Protein backbone atom coordinates (compact mmCIF):
# COMPACT_ATOMS: atom_id res chain seq x y z
CA UNK A 1 0.00 0.00 0.00
CA UNK A 2 2.82 2.43 0.84
CA UNK A 3 4.57 1.54 -2.42
CA UNK A 4 1.47 2.50 -4.42
CA UNK A 5 0.94 5.70 -2.40
CA UNK A 6 4.53 6.93 -2.84
CA UNK A 7 5.41 5.68 -6.33
CA UNK A 8 2.26 5.18 -8.40
CA UNK A 9 -0.51 7.45 -7.12
CA UNK A 10 -0.33 11.12 -8.25
CA UNK A 11 -1.39 13.76 -5.72
CA UNK A 12 -3.11 17.07 -6.45
CA UNK A 13 -1.04 18.80 -3.77
CA UNK A 14 2.11 17.70 -5.65
CA UNK A 15 0.94 19.09 -9.00
CA UNK A 16 -0.20 15.59 -10.04
CA UNK A 17 3.21 14.07 -9.36
CA UNK A 18 3.80 11.14 -7.07
CA UNK A 19 5.60 11.91 -3.79
CA UNK A 20 8.69 10.14 -5.16
CA UNK A 21 8.70 12.29 -8.32
CA UNK A 22 8.15 15.45 -6.27
CA UNK A 23 11.23 14.73 -4.15
CA UNK A 24 13.40 13.95 -7.19
CA UNK A 25 12.57 17.07 -9.22
CA UNK A 26 13.85 20.59 -8.48
CA UNK A 27 11.60 22.85 -10.61
CA UNK A 28 8.60 22.94 -8.28
CA UNK A 29 8.96 23.85 -4.62
CA UNK A 30 7.29 21.86 -1.89
CA UNK A 31 4.72 23.69 0.16
CA UNK A 32 5.87 24.49 3.68
CA UNK A 33 3.51 25.56 6.41
CA UNK A 34 4.27 28.02 9.18
CA UNK A 35 3.82 26.80 12.72
CA UNK A 36 1.41 28.78 14.84
CA UNK A 37 2.63 30.04 18.18
CA UNK A 38 0.05 30.34 20.91
CA UNK A 39 0.55 33.20 23.27
CA UNK A 40 0.43 32.41 26.99
CA UNK A 41 -2.75 34.45 27.64
CA UNK A 42 -4.81 32.18 25.40
CA UNK A 43 -3.48 29.06 27.09
CA UNK A 44 -4.29 30.35 30.58
CA UNK A 45 -7.92 31.03 29.57
CA UNK A 46 -8.39 27.40 28.58
SERO-4910 file (N, C-alpha, C, O; in steps of 0.05 Angstrom, whole numbers):
BEGIN
 pado doro    nc1    nc2    nc3   cac1   cac2   cac3    cc1    cc2    cc3    oc1    oc2    oc3
  Unk    A     16    -24      0      0      0      0     17     25      0     11     44    -14
  Unk    A     39     25     16     56     49     17     71     52    -10     75     75    -19
  Unk    A     78     30    -22     91     31    -48     74     45    -69     83     61    -84
  Unk    A     48     38    -70     29     50    -88     26     79    -82     26     96   -100
  Unk    A     23     86    -56     19    114    -48     42    132    -56     38    154    -65
  Unk    A     67    122    -52     91    139    -57    100    138    -86    113    157    -95
  Unk    A     96    117   -100    108    114   -127     89    112   -150     98    115   -173
  Unk    A     63    107   -145     45    104   -168     22    123   -168     11    130   -189
  Unk    A     14    132   -145    -10    149   -142     -3    179   -143     10    188   -125
  Unk    A    -12    194   -164     -7    222   -165    -24    237   -145    -46    229   -138
  Unk    A    -14    259   -135    -28    275   -114    -33    303   -125    -15    315   -137
  Unk    A    -56    314   -120    -62    341   -129    -44    361   -115    -36    381   -128
  Unk    A    -38    357    -90    -21    376    -75      8    376    -86     23    395    -80
  Unk    A     15    356   -101     42    354   -113     41    360   -143     59    350   -158
  Unk    A     22    375   -152     19    382   -180     16    357   -197     28    355   -219
  Unk    A      1    338   -187     -4    312   -201     21    295   -205     23    280   -224
  Unk    A     41    299   -188     64    281   -187     61    263   -163     47    268   -144
  Unk    A     75    240   -165     76    223   -141     95    235   -121    112    252   -128
  Unk    A     93    228    -95    112    238    -76    141    233    -83    158    250    -79
  Unk    A    147    210    -95    174    203   -103    183    222   -125    206    232   -124
  Unk    A    167    227   -145    174    246   -166    178    274   -156    196    288   -165
  Unk    A    161    282   -137    163    309   -125    190    313   -111    202    334   -113
  Unk    A    199    293    -97    225    295    -83    248    294   -102    269    306    -96
  Unk    A    246    281   -125    268    279   -144    271    303   -162    293    308   -172
  Unk    A    250    318   -166    251    341   -184    260    366   -169    259    367   -144
  Unk    A    269    387   -183    277    412   -170    264    437   -182    272    459   -175
  Unk    A    245    434   -200    232    457   -212    209    468   -195    206    492   -193
  Unk    A    194    451   -182    172    459   -166    181    458   -136    195    439   -128
  Unk    A    172    477   -121    179    477    -92    157    463    -77    133    465    -83
  Unk    A    165    450    -56    146    437    -38    134    458    -20    147    477    -11
  Unk    A    108    455    -14     94    474      3    103    469     32    103    447     42
  Unk    A    110    491     46    117    490     74     98    507     90     92    530     82
  Unk    A     89    497    112     70    511    128     84    524    152    103    512    164
  Unk    A     75    547    160     85    560    184     72    548    208     49    541    208
  Unk    A     88    546    230     76    536    254     64    560    269     75    582    270
  Unk    A     42    555    282     28    576    297     38    575    326     40    554    338
  Unk    A     44    598    336     53    601    364     29    612    380     19    633    374
  Unk    A     22    597    400      1    607    418     13    625    439     34    619    451
  Unk    A      0    647    444     11    664    465      1    654    492    -20    641    493
  Unk    A     15    659    513      9    648    540    -19    656    550    -32    640    564
  Unk    A    -29    680    543    -55    689    553    -77    671    543    -96    665    558
  Unk    A    -76    662    519    -96    644    508    -95    617    522   -116    604    526
  Unk    A    -72    607    529    -70    581    542    -81    582    570    -94    563    579
  Unk    A    -76    604    584    -86    607    612   -116    607    612   -128    597    631
  Unk    A   -129    619    592   -158    621    591   -171    593    588   -193    588    598
  Unk    A   -157    575    576   -168    548    572   -165    533    597   -173    510    599
***
